[in-house]
Amino acid sequence: MSKTVRVAISIAISAVFLGFAVRNVDWGEALQALRQANYLWMLPTFPITVWTLYIRAQRWRVFLHAVRVPAIRHLLAATNIGFMANMVLPLRMGEVIRPYLVSRREGLPISAVLASVLLERIFDMFTILRLFGVCAILVPVSDQIRQWGVMLFTLAIGVGALIALMRWQENLALRAVRALCTPLPERIGGAVVGFVEGFLKALEMLDSASAFLRAFGWTLYLWAVISLIYVVALIAFHLPVPLFTGALVTTTIVAIAVSVPSAPGYIGSFQLGCVLALGIFGVPQSQAIAFSIVVHLTQFVAVIGAGLYSLWTENMSFRDVESVEQTGGAEARG
C-alpha cells in the first residue's frame, strides 16, 4: 500500500470519527469550558504520560524474555520514537517502527520482535475488554451497552483461551498455518509462517509463571497510570463525574477508539472516545469535546517531547524515522 493511499485512508477514518464527535457541539459552550478549566491540574499529565512510556518499555522486556532481553535504554528509545511516530505518521506506523529499531539495535529477528508487540497488544486488549466489562457492571448504562460489555468480556476470555491452546499445541498450530498458507504465493506464505513462528516463540514467556505474572502486573500498572491522567483531567474541568469509575470508563472507551488505525495522533478517534465515555455520565458533548482537546494536546506534547529526546540520544533525525518506516514495513511484510 502506497503512502498516499495510507494517508487518504487514515484521513477518511479520522474525518468520520471527528464528524460524529462534533456533530452536536455548541462551540460557545466548548470555549466556556476551556476558559473555566484549571490548567494547573493538567501539569502532572506531562510527566505521567512520559512515565507510561517507561512502563511500556519495561513490560516489553518481559515479552521478549523468550527471545533475548534487550537493554532497557534501547527499548525505551524505540518506545519513545515509535509512539512519537504514531503521533505524526498515519495508521499507527509506530507499531512497525519501534520493533524494527530494536531488531536493528539488538540483532534480533524482526518476526520475533514484531510478535512480541502483537503479544503486548493482546495483553492490552484482554485488559481493556475486561475493564469494559467491569465498567458495564459498575456504571448505570443502557442494556445494550451492558450486553456489549458482557460480549467483549467473553471475547477477551476466548482470545486468552486460544493463545493458551496455541502454546499448548504449538506443532499443531504451525502445521495448520502452513497448510492454510500453501495456496498463497511463496513470499506471502513464508512471511505469514515466519510471523507465526516468531509469535509462538514469544509465547514461550507463558511457560514461566513469574514472567507471565510480571507481564500481567506491568499491564495493570500501565493502565492504572493511564487512568490517572483522566482523573487529573476530570478535576481540572470540574466535571460532575465519579473520579474512579469516570476515569476507568474514559480510559477503556478511548483505548478501544484509538485502536482503530486513523490519522496521525489519533485525531478524531480520541475525541469520539472521550465524547462517548463522558456521555455515559451525562456530560454535554460540548464540555466533553473541550475536555478531549486539552487532554489530547497534553499527551501529544509529552509524547513528541519524549520522542525528540530519544532521537537526540540515538543520533537520529525525522528522515531516519521515515526511512525506518519504509524499510521496516517492507521487512515486516516479508
Secondary structure as UniProt FT lines:
FT   HELIX           3..22
FT   TURN            23..24
FT   HELIX           27..36
FT   HELIX           39..42
FT   TURN            43..44
FT   HELIX           45..63
FT   TURN            64..67
FT   HELIX           72..88
FT   TURN            91..93
FT   HELIX           94..106
FT   HELIX           110..138
FT   HELIX           143..168
FT   HELIX           170..181
FT   TURN            182..183
FT   HELIX           186..202
FT   HELIX           203..207
FT   HELIX           209..236
FT   TURN            237..238
FT   HELIX           243..258
FT   HELIX           264..266
FT   TURN            267..268
FT   HELIX           269..279
FT   TURN            280..282
FT   HELIX           285..313
FT   TURN            314..315
FT   HELIX           318..332
//
